[in-house]
Amino acid sequence: MNRFVMLFWLLMSQSAWAHHTRDHMMLAEDAAQVVATTREGDGGPLWWILWVFLAVILLLGFVRWWQQRT
């Protein structure tokens, strides 16, 4: 389970790299360019599959915890 969580955070952080690749110089850039660069890291429709997979894993974990609780 910890591997899945770590994989999730690694994949989610990819879009943040657009902000940090130029030594925090994004304040000196045009705002529209910063937004465009940030959106380049967006994974598109495959992110929905990742979110559904994560939701199913969390739901199964909750169900398993709930069954052990009773």
Backbone as numpy.savetxt, mean C-alpha at the origin, in Angstrom:
# Nx Ny Nz CAx CAy CAz Cx Cy Cz
1.85 -15.33 8.49 1.02 -14.13 8.49 1.89 -12.88 8.49
2.99 -12.89 9.25 3.86 -11.73 9.29 4.49 -11.44 7.93
4.74 -12.49 7.16 5.31 -12.29 5.83 4.32 -11.56 4.93
3.04 -11.89 5.04 2.03 -11.23 4.23 1.91 -9.76 4.60
1.96 -9.48 5.89 1.87 -8.09 6.34 3.07 -7.30 5.84
4.27 -7.87 5.94 5.46 -7.19 5.47 5.40 -6.98 3.95
4.94 -7.97 3.22 4.81 -7.83 1.77 3.82 -6.73 1.44
2.73 -6.67 2.18 1.73 -5.62 1.97 2.34 -4.24 2.16
3.08 -4.04 3.25 3.67 -2.72 3.52 4.74 -2.37 2.49
5.49 -3.35 2.03 6.48 -3.07 1.00 5.82 -2.64 -0.30
4.73 -3.29 -0.67 4.03 -2.93 -1.90 3.35 -1.57 -1.78
2.81 -1.27 -0.62 2.13 0.00 -0.42 3.10 1.17 -0.42
4.33 0.95 -0.02 5.28 2.06 0.08 5.85 2.45 -1.27
5.60 1.68 -2.31 6.17 2.00 -3.61 5.68 3.35 -4.15
4.44 3.72 -3.90 3.95 5.00 -4.40 4.57 6.17 -3.64
5.02 5.95 -2.44 5.65 7.03 -1.66 7.05 7.36 -2.16
7.67 6.47 -2.90 9.02 6.71 -3.39 9.06 7.90 -4.35
7.95 8.21 -5.00 7.92 9.35 -5.91 8.22 10.65 -5.16
7.84 10.71 -3.90 8.10 11.91 -3.10 9.54 11.98 -2.64
10.17 10.87 -2.43 11.45 10.86 -1.73 12.65 10.55 -2.62
12.47 10.55 -3.90 13.59 10.21 -4.75 14.51 11.38 -5.03
14.07 12.59 -4.75 14.90 13.77 -5.07 15.31 14.52 -3.81
15.64 13.83 -2.77 16.12 14.45 -1.53 15.17 15.52 -1.00
13.92 15.22 -0.98 12.89 16.10 -0.43 12.85 17.47 -1.12
13.09 17.49 -2.41 13.06 18.74 -3.17 11.69 18.99 -3.81
10.66 18.22 -3.42 9.39 18.37 -4.09 8.72 19.71 -3.79
9.11 20.39 -2.72 8.51 21.69 -2.44 8.97 22.74 -3.44
10.10 22.52 -4.07 10.60 23.46 -5.06 9.99 23.20 -6.44
9.26 22.11 -6.60 8.68 21.75 -7.89 7.26 22.27 -8.02
6.76 22.25 -9.23 5.38 22.62 -9.50 4.45 21.58 -8.87
3.36 22.04 -8.26 2.44 21.13 -7.56 1.84 20.10 -8.52
1.50 20.50 -9.72 0.92 19.55 -10.68 1.93 18.46 -11.05
3.19 18.83 -11.14 4.23 17.84 -11.45 4.40 16.85 -10.30
4.31 17.33 -9.07 4.43 16.45 -7.90 3.28 15.45 -7.88
2.06 15.92 -8.15 0.90 15.03 -8.17 1.04 14.00 -9.28
1.47 14.43 -10.44 1.65 13.50 -11.57 2.71 12.46 -11.26
3.79 12.87 -10.65 4.86 11.93 -10.29 4.39 10.93 -9.24
3.60 11.41 -8.29 3.07 10.53 -7.25 2.14 9.49 -7.84
1.30 9.91 -8.77 0.33 8.98 -9.36 0.97 7.98 -10.30
2.18 8.23 -10.73 2.88 7.25 -11.56 3.12 5.96 -10.80
3.25 6.05 -9.49 3.48 4.86 -8.67 2.21 4.07 -8.40
1.07 4.60 -8.81 -0.20 3.91 -8.58 -0.25 2.64 -9.40
-0.62 1.54 -8.75 -0.60 0.24 -9.41 -1.78 -0.04 -10.31
-2.82 0.77 -10.27 -3.97 0.56 -11.13 -4.91 -0.51 -10.60
-5.55 -1.25 -11.49 -6.58 -2.20 -11.06 -6.06 -3.39 -10.26
-4.78 -3.66 -10.34 -4.25 -4.79 -9.56 -4.28 -4.51 -8.06
-4.36 -3.23 -7.68 -4.44 -2.91 -6.26 -5.74 -3.42 -5.66
-6.81 -3.44 -6.44 -8.07 -3.98 -5.92 -7.94 -5.45 -5.56
-7.20 -6.19 -6.36 -6.98 -7.61 -6.04 -6.20 -7.73 -4.74
-5.19 -6.90 -4.56 -4.41 -6.92 -3.32 -5.28 -6.57 -2.13
-6.12 -5.56 -2.25 -6.99 -5.17 -1.14 -8.00 -6.27 -0.81
-8.55 -6.93 -1.82 -9.49 -8.02 -1.57 -8.77 -9.17 -0.89
-7.57 -9.49 -1.36 -6.78 -10.56 -0.74 -6.49 -10.23 0.72
-6.09 -9.00 0.99 -5.81 -8.59 2.37 -7.07 -8.67 3.23
-8.21 -8.24 2.70 -9.46 -8.29 3.45 -9.85 -9.73 3.77
-9.66 -10.63 2.82 -9.98 -12.04 3.05 -9.06 -12.62 4.13
-7.77 -12.32 4.05 -6.83 -12.82 5.06 -7.20 -12.30 6.44
-7.52 -11.01 6.54 -7.92 -10.45 7.83 -9.23 -11.05 8.33
-10.17 -11.25 7.42 -11.44 -11.86 7.81 -11.25 -13.29 8.30
-10.43 -14.06 7.61 -10.16 -15.43 8.06 -9.46 -15.45 9.41
-8.54 -14.52 9.60 -7.87 -14.42 10.90 -8.84 -14.06 12.00
-9.76 -13.15 11.72 -10.76 -12.78 12.72 -11.69 -13.94 13.04
-12.13 -14.66 12.01 -13.01 -15.81 12.23 -12.29 -16.87 13.05
-11.05 -17.13 12.74 -10.27 -18.13 13.50 -10.11 -17.69 14.95
-9.82 -16.41 15.17 -9.69 -15.90 16.54 -11.02 -16.01 17.28
-12.12 -15.70 16.60 -13.44 -15.73 17.23 -13.82 -17.16 17.60
-13.49 -18.14 16.75 -13.81 -19.54 17.05 -12.98 -20.06 18.23
-11.74 -19.64 18.33 -10.91 -20.08 19.46 -11.36 -19.42 20.75
-11.97 -18.26 20.65 -12.41 -17.52 21.81 -13.60 -18.20 22.49
-14.47 -18.84 21.67 -15.67 -19.45 22.23 -15.45 -20.90 22.58
